[in-house]
Amino acid sequence: MNYLLHIGVMLGIYGMLALSTNLLIGFGGLLTMAQAAFYGLGAYAYALLSLKLGLPFYVTLPAAVALCALVGWLFGHAALRFRNEAFVLATIGFQMIVYVVLYNWTDLTRGPYGISGIPRPEFFGMGIESVPAYFVFTLVLFALVLAFVHLVVQSPFALSLKALRDDEAAAQTLGICPKGQYIKAMVFSSAVAAVPGVCFASYITYIDPTSFTLSESIFIACILLVGGSGNIAGPMSGVVFMIVLPELLRFVGLPDAVAANLREIIYGVLLIVLVYMKPKGLAGAYAVK
């Protein structure tokens, strides 16, 4: 049972990551390869504030969200001067910078040794220690993130963002400011990505830079390519597909090394087939260009 609940926790974490990325890719038409950077910043912010300052969860979570929102705002001002391939390259550069900082700033992050002993959240003196309890906790965080994203995508802001995505020149004639709206989307996306980072760090109780690499950002983007973007159903179907599939291979009886390589091959083949057959993904409303 704990194994299934663990899968549920990971579905919740990647579900929140997919929702955050969808704000940029699905609604803004901005293909980002830096979501794992904000995911990692949220995780490290929680770990350091909890361990070094002894701050409680109800302080560290908002602090991590605020930090990622600020970094997203600063990065947005620099990167959103570019479009299309140039913007993708800017996000890759940012992702690599964050990874290098996390890996080499050993006095703060302990570099490749990582940070261990990260505390679980506590409420009213009781810690969330068991897997079933953490599964419920993850569901609560996921529900809050889903509610926030739903409010955003139902707002006039999302309509203006989709107008820019579909035809930026036409949207500008209606008085919509591209840079201002895109920066807002970057801030929202970065802030939301901090939540699964906090959830992951407090669940595993150990983090190191290898969990927040460019490969992780590509994996998150692939979730949207498979499931679809531009709505809520697309990212959710992609998460279920991409997280549950490798777990099913465990029951085939293959060695772990073979199963891992087979998973990569299956992912590659499925991506090619889906992009060709269903450019909007399994349940998406927007075809990533």
Secondary structure as GFF3:
##gff-version 3
##sequence-region A 1 289
A	DSSP	alpha_helix	2	25	.	.	.	ID=ss1
A	DSSP	alpha_helix	35	52	.	.	.	ID=ss2
A	DSSP	alpha_helix	57	79	.	.	.	ID=ss3
A	DSSP	alpha_helix	84	104	.	.	.	ID=ss4
A	DSSP	alpha_helix	106	109	.	.	.	ID=ss5
A	DSSP	three_ten_helix	111	113	.	.	.	ID=ss6
A	DSSP	beta_strand	115	116	.	.	.	ID=ss7
A	DSSP	beta_strand	122	123	.	.	.	ID=ss8
A	DSSP	beta_strand	126	127	.	.	.	ID=ss9
A	DSSP	alpha_helix	131	153	.	.	.	ID=ss10
A	DSSP	alpha_helix	156	166	.	.	.	ID=ss11
A	DSSP	alpha_helix	168	173	.	.	.	ID=ss12
A	DSSP	alpha_helix	178	204	.	.	.	ID=ss13
A	DSSP	beta_strand	206	207	.	.	.	ID=ss14
A	DSSP	three_ten_helix	209	211	.	.	.	ID=ss15
A	DSSP	alpha_helix	214	227	.	.	.	ID=ss16
A	DSSP	alpha_helix	233	249	.	.	.	ID=ss17
A	DSSP	three_ten_helix	250	252	.	.	.	ID=ss18
A	DSSP	alpha_helix	256	277	.	.	.	ID=ss19
###
